[in-house]
Amino acid sequence: MPVSPEGRVALYLQDKHPIREAMEYVRYAEARGFEAVWQAESRLVREATVPMAAFAATTERIRVGSGVVNTWTRNVGLLAATFVTLDDLAPGRVMLGIGAWWEPLASKVGIDRRKPLTAMRETVEVVRRLLAMERVTFHGEFVNVTDIEIDIVHGDRSPRNVPIYIGATGMRMMELAGEIGDGVLLNYLVGPTYNQTALEHLAVGAARAGRTVDDLDRPQLVVCSLDEDRDRALDRARELVTQYLGQQPHIMTASGVDPSLLEEIGGVLTWPATEEDIRRAMALVPDEVVQTITAAGTPDECRAKVREYVAAGCTCPILYPLGDDVRAMIDAFAGGRF
């Protein structure tokens, strides 16, 4: 099997596994040459930084990122202090992945999710300055702080190496990521052709900052449903695909799936959905759609699909294992070989 550029591959975890079980998977991934683990924080289920701390405390080399926290629910001081704390635990191994969240979840918890680009720009600027151990005064539309700093009395006051990755799906956020991010975290449930457009917009933003798209790291979440039983693999992926296409507008728009199918799925699913709703909607999603926007099928099929994402500009595939045998998926991509 060929080796990916620089042999890079990473693991993505959501909430399927108990945290102690996930810790075992992260240690196994580290032993098998994975460079990073990214912990999700999306639905109201698992907060990201607690498992990140568990992963960081029980490993030696693997990098640990949030995939992603949002700009709305932690003020900038707490956000920066949290990631300084994580960096204390695993110096130089922590990554801050941050996104704009999604509807209808934001409004359901009382967040007025307006002007997400402005909110992102202000948050990234202030958090980056705090991570650099600056004293910051900033009065913007969303961020208002006066004379604050990471108030370390005992310990290391040197600037922290915590790169900021902007989780972008829409193209205006993609341009902003190109302009102000240390990297971009490309979303999942999009086809490799999506990346072409994404990179064009990243380049536009990068040019504003006097750099090119090659100056940006571009890891990408990739749903990986791997099984020797191809039908079982596809059905597992279909369930996830159905939920996202029916519930998350930013994924719907970016997926490239026929709008009439999206409308049909959306007529069945809302958030939160019952298991019966999901099963009814799954019947609408053909195999072709599943394999267009996920790496699903046999190990060879999954590796081939991941190669497509890398060829389309992903610098490090971040594999989200859907199967019960997570170690088998890790083994299939060990050392970045696919």
C-alpha positions as CSV (number, residue, x, y, z in Angstrom):
1,M,0.0,0.0,0.0
2,P,1.2,3.5,-0.7
3,V,2.0,5.9,2.2
4,S,0.0,9.1,2.5
5,P,2.0,12.4,2.2
6,E,4.2,12.5,5.3
7,G,2.5,9.3,6.5
8,R,-0.2,11.4,8.1
9,V,-3.5,9.9,9.5
10,A,-5.6,10.7,12.5
11,L,-8.5,9.3,14.6
12,Y,-11.8,11.0,15.2
13,L,-14.0,10.1,18.2
14,Q,-17.6,11.2,19.0
15,D,-19.7,9.7,21.8
16,K,-20.2,6.1,20.7
17,H,-17.6,4.6,23.1
18,P,-17.3,5.1,26.9
19,I,-14.4,7.5,27.5
20,R,-12.2,4.8,29.1
21,E,-12.7,2.6,26.1
22,A,-11.9,5.6,23.8
23,M,-8.7,6.1,25.8
24,E,-7.6,2.6,24.9
25,Y,-8.3,3.3,21.2
26,V,-6.2,6.5,21.3
27,R,-3.3,4.6,22.9
28,Y,-3.6,1.9,20.2
29,A,-3.7,4.5,17.5
30,E,-0.6,6.2,18.9
31,A,1.2,2.8,18.9
32,R,0.1,2.2,15.2
33,G,1.5,5.5,14.0
34,F,-1.5,7.8,14.0
35,E,-0.4,11.4,14.4
36,A,-3.5,12.9,16.2
37,V,-6.9,12.3,17.8
38,W,-9.7,14.8,17.4
39,Q,-12.6,14.8,19.9
40,A,-16.1,15.9,18.6
41,E,-18.3,18.4,20.4
42,S,-21.4,18.8,18.4
43,R,-24.7,17.6,19.7
44,L,-25.6,17.9,23.4
45,V,-23.9,14.7,24.4
46,R,-20.1,14.8,25.0
47,E,-18.1,17.9,25.8
48,A,-14.7,17.9,24.1
49,T,-12.1,19.0,26.6
50,V,-12.7,16.4,29.3
51,P,-11.9,13.4,27.0
52,M,-9.1,15.5,25.4
53,A,-7.5,15.7,28.8
54,A,-8.0,12.0,29.3
55,F,-6.3,11.2,26.0
56,A,-3.5,13.7,26.6
57,A,-2.7,12.3,30.1
58,T,-2.5,8.7,28.9
59,T,-0.3,9.1,25.8
60,E,3.2,10.4,25.0
61,R,3.3,11.5,21.4
62,I,-0.1,11.7,19.7
63,R,-1.6,15.2,19.2
64,V,-5.0,16.0,20.7
65,G,-7.5,18.4,19.1
66,S,-11.0,19.6,19.5
67,G,-13.1,18.8,16.5
68,V,-14.7,21.3,17.2
69,V,-15.7,23.5,20.1
70,N,-17.8,26.6,19.1
71,T,-17.4,30.4,19.4
72,W,-20.6,30.9,21.4
73,T,-20.6,28.8,24.6
74,R,-17.3,29.7,26.3
75,N,-16.1,33.2,26.7
76,V,-12.7,34.0,25.2
77,G,-10.9,34.1,28.6
78,L,-12.2,30.7,29.6
79,L,-11.6,29.2,26.1
80,A,-7.9,30.4,26.2
81,A,-7.4,29.3,29.8
82,T,-8.9,25.8,29.0
83,F,-6.4,25.2,26.2
84,V,-3.5,26.6,28.2
85,T,-4.5,24.0,30.8
86,L,-4.5,21.3,28.3
87,D,-1.1,22.4,27.0
88,D,0.2,22.2,30.5
89,L,-0.9,18.5,30.4
90,A,0.6,17.8,27.0
91,P,3.0,20.6,25.9
92,G,3.0,21.2,22.2
93,R,0.5,18.5,21.5
94,V,-2.8,20.4,21.8
95,M,-4.8,21.8,18.9
96,L,-7.8,24.2,19.2
97,G,-10.4,23.3,16.6
98,I,-13.2,25.9,16.6
99,G,-16.4,26.3,14.6
100,A,-19.6,28.3,14.3
101,W,-22.0,25.6,15.6
102,W,-25.2,24.8,13.8
103,E,-29.0,25.3,13.7
104,P,-31.4,24.4,15.1
105,L,-29.3,23.4,18.1
106,A,-27.9,26.9,18.8
107,S,-31.3,28.6,19.0
108,K,-32.7,25.8,21.0
109,V,-30.2,26.6,23.8
110,G,-30.7,30.3,23.5
111,I,-27.8,31.3,21.3
112,D,-28.5,34.1,18.8
113,R,-26.2,32.8,16.1
114,R,-25.8,35.9,14.0
115,K,-22.8,37.1,12.1
116,P,-20.8,33.9,12.6
117,L,-17.9,35.3,10.6
118,T,-17.5,38.3,12.7
119,A,-17.8,36.3,15.9
120,M,-15.2,33.9,14.6
121,R,-12.7,36.6,13.6
122,E,-13.0,38.3,17.0
123,T,-12.7,35.1,19.0
124,V,-9.7,33.8,17.1
125,E,-7.9,37.1,17.4
126,V,-8.4,37.5,21.1
127,V,-7.8,33.8,22.0
128,R,-4.6,33.8,19.9
129,R,-3.3,36.8,21.8
130,L,-4.1,35.3,25.1
131,L,-2.4,32.1,24.1
132,A,0.6,34.3,23.3
133,M,0.5,35.5,26.9
134,E,-0.4,39.0,25.9
135,R,-2.5,41.4,28.1
136,V,-5.5,42.1,26.0
137,T,-8.1,44.8,25.7
138,F,-10.5,44.3,22.8
139,H,-14.0,45.8,22.2
140,G,-15.8,44.2,19.3
141,E,-19.3,43.3,18.4
142,F,-19.2,39.9,20.2
143,V,-16.0,40.0,22.2
144,N,-15.5,42.7,24.8
145,V,-12.6,42.3,27.2
146,T,-10.6,44.8,29.2
147,D,-7.1,44.3,30.4
148,I,-7.2,40.5,30.7
149,E,-4.4,37.9,30.5
150,I,-3.8,34.3,31.3
151,D,-3.0,35.0,35.0
152,I,-0.3,32.4,35.7
153,V,1.2,33.1,39.1
154,H,3.2,29.9,39.4
155,G,4.5,28.1,36.3
156,D,5.3,28.7,32.7
157,R,4.4,32.1,31.3
158,S,5.9,31.5,27.9
159,P,3.7,31.7,24.8
160,R,1.8,28.5,24.1
161,N,2.1,26.6,20.8
162,V,-1.6,25.8,20.4
163,P,-2.5,26.1,16.7
164,I,-6.0,27.2,15.9
165,Y,-7.9,25.2,13.2
166,I,-11.2,26.7,12.0
167,G,-13.9,24.2,11.3
168,A,-15.3,25.5,8.1
169,T,-18.0,24.1,5.8
170,G,-19.4,27.1,4.0
171,M,-17.2,29.0,1.6
172,R,-17.3,32.4,3.4
173,M,-16.0,30.7,6.5
174,M,-13.5,28.8,4.3
175,E,-12.1,32.2,3.1
176,L,-11.9,33.4,6.7
177,A,-10.0,30.2,7.7
178,G,-7.6,30.8,4.9
179,E,-7.0,34.4,6.1
180,I,-6.7,33.9,9.9
181,G,-6.4,30.2,10.7
182,D,-3.3,28.2,11.4
183,G,-5.2,25.5,9.5
184,V,-8.7,24.5,8.4
185,L,-10.6,21.5,9.6
186,L,-12.5,20.3,6.6
187,N,-15.8,18.7,7.3
188,Y,-17.1,15.2,6.6
189,L,-20.0,13.9,4.6
190,V,-18.9,15.8,1.6
191,G,-17.4,14.2,-1.6
192,P,-13.8,14.8,-2.7
193,T,-15.1,17.1,-5.4
194,Y,-16.2,19.5,-2.6
195,N,-12.5,20.0,-1.7
196,Q,-11.7,21.6,-5.1
197,T,-14.1,24.5,-4.4
198,A,-13.0,24.6,-0.7
199,L,-9.4,25.0,-1.7
200,E,-10.2,27.8,-4.2
201,H,-11.9,29.8,-1.4
202,L,-9.1,29.0,1.1
203,A,-6.6,30.4,-1.4
204,V,-8.7,33.6,-1.7
205,G,-8.5,34.1,2.1
206,A,-4.9,33.1,2.3
207,A,-4.0,35.7,-0.3
208,R,-5.5,38.4,2.0
209,A,-2.9,37.4,4.6
210,G,0.0,37.3,2.1
211,R,0.2,33.5,2.0
212,T,-0.9,30.6,-0.1
213,V,-3.1,27.6,0.5
214,D,0.0,25.5,0.8
215,D,0.8,27.4,4.0
216,L,-2.3,26.0,5.6
217,D,-2.7,22.6,7.2
218,R,-5.9,21.0,5.8
219,P,-6.9,17.9,7.9
220,Q,-10.3,16.5,7.0
221,L,-12.9,14.4,8.8
222,V,-13.7,11.3,6.9
223,V,-16.5,8.9,7.9
224,C,-15.0,5.4,7.7
225,S,-17.4,2.4,7.9
226,L,-15.1,-0.5,7.3
227,D,-16.2,-4.2,7.3
228,E,-15.4,-7.3,5.3
229,D,-19.2,-7.5,5.0
230,R,-19.7,-4.7,2.5
231,D,-23.5,-4.5,3.0
232,R,-23.1,-4.1,6.8
233,A,-20.5,-1.4,6.3
234,L,-22.8,0.5,3.9
235,D,-25.8,0.3,6.2
236,R,-23.9,1.6,9.2
237,A,-22.7,4.6,7.1
238,R,-26.2,5.1,5.7
239,E,-27.6,5.6,9.2
240,L,-25.1,8.4,10.0
241,V,-25.5,10.0,6.5
242,T,-29.3,10.0,6.8
243,Q,-29.2,11.9,10.2
244,Y,-26.8,14.5,9.0
245,L,-28.5,15.1,5.7
246,G,-31.8,15.5,7.4
247,Q,-30.8,17.6,10.4
248,Q,-27.7,19.8,9.7
249,P,-28.2,22.5,7.0
250,H,-24.6,23.2,6.5
251,I,-23.9,19.6,5.8
252,M,-26.9,19.4,3.5
253,T,-25.6,22.3,1.4
254,A,-22.0,21.1,1.2
255,S,-22.7,17.4,0.6
256,G,-23.5,17.8,-3.1
257,V,-26.5,15.5,-2.7
258,D,-29.5,16.1,-5.0
259,P,-31.7,18.8,-3.3
260,S,-34.9,16.8,-4.0
261,L,-33.5,13.9,-2.0
262,L,-32.5,16.3,0.8
263,E,-36.0,17.7,0.9
264,E,-37.5,14.2,1.0
265,I,-35.2,13.2,3.9
266,G,-35.9,16.5,5.7
267,G,-39.6,15.8,5.5
268,V,-39.0,12.8,7.7
269,L,-36.3,13.9,10.1
270,T,-36.2,16.7,12.6
271,W,-33.9,17.2,15.6
272,P,-34.0,15.3,17.8
273,A,-35.2,12.3,15.8
274,T,-36.6,9.1,17.0
275,E,-35.1,5.8,15.9
276,E,-38.2,5.1,13.9
277,D,-37.8,8.4,12.0
278,I,-34.2,7.6,11.2
279,R,-35.1,4.1,9.9
280,R,-37.8,5.5,7.7
281,A,-35.5,8.1,6.3
282,M,-32.6,5.6,5.7
283,A,-34.7,3.8,3.2
284,L,-34.5,6.9,1.0
285,V,-30.7,7.0,0.8
286,P,-29.1,4.9,-2.0
287,D,-25.7,3.2,-1.8
288,E,-24.3,5.6,-4.4
289,V,-24.9,8.6,-2.1
290,V,-23.4,6.7,0.9
291,Q,-20.2,5.9,-1.0
292,T,-19.9,9.4,-2.5
293,I,-19.6,11.1,0.8
294,T,-18.1,8.4,3.1
295,A,-15.3,5.8,3.0
296,A,-17.7,2.8,3.4
297,G,-17.2,-0.8,2.4
298,T,-14.4,-3.3,2.5
299,P,-11.0,-2.3,3.8
300,D,-9.7,-1.9,0.2
301,E,-12.7,0.3,-0.7
302,C,-12.2,2.5,2.4
303,R,-8.5,3.0,1.6
304,A,-9.3,3.9,-2.0
305,K,-11.8,6.5,-0.9
306,V,-9.5,8.0,1.6
307,R,-6.9,8.3,-1.2
308,E,-9.4,10.3,-3.2
309,Y,-9.7,12.9,-0.3
310,V,-5.9,13.2,-0.1
311,A,-5.6,13.6,-3.8
312,A,-8.2,16.4,-3.6
313,G,-6.2,18.4,-1.1
314,C,-6.7,16.9,2.4
315,T,-3.3,16.9,4.2
316,C,-4.3,14.5,6.9
317,P,-7.4,12.2,6.9
318,I,-9.1,12.1,10.3
319,L,-11.0,8.8,10.3
320,Y,-14.3,8.5,12.1
321,P,-14.8,4.8,12.8
322,L,-18.4,3.6,12.6
323,G,-17.8,-0.1,13.0
324,D,-17.6,-2.0,16.3
325,D,-14.0,-3.1,15.6
326,V,-12.2,0.2,15.9
327,R,-8.8,-1.5,16.1
328,A,-9.4,-3.1,12.7
329,M,-9.9,0.3,11.1
330,I,-6.8,1.6,12.9
331,D,-4.8,-1.4,11.6
332,A,-6.1,-0.8,8.0
333,F,-4.5,2.7,8.0
334,A,-1.6,2.1,10.4
335,G,1.4,4.3,9.7
336,G,-0.5,6.3,7.2
337,R,-0.4,3.5,4.7
338,F,-3.3,3.4,2.3
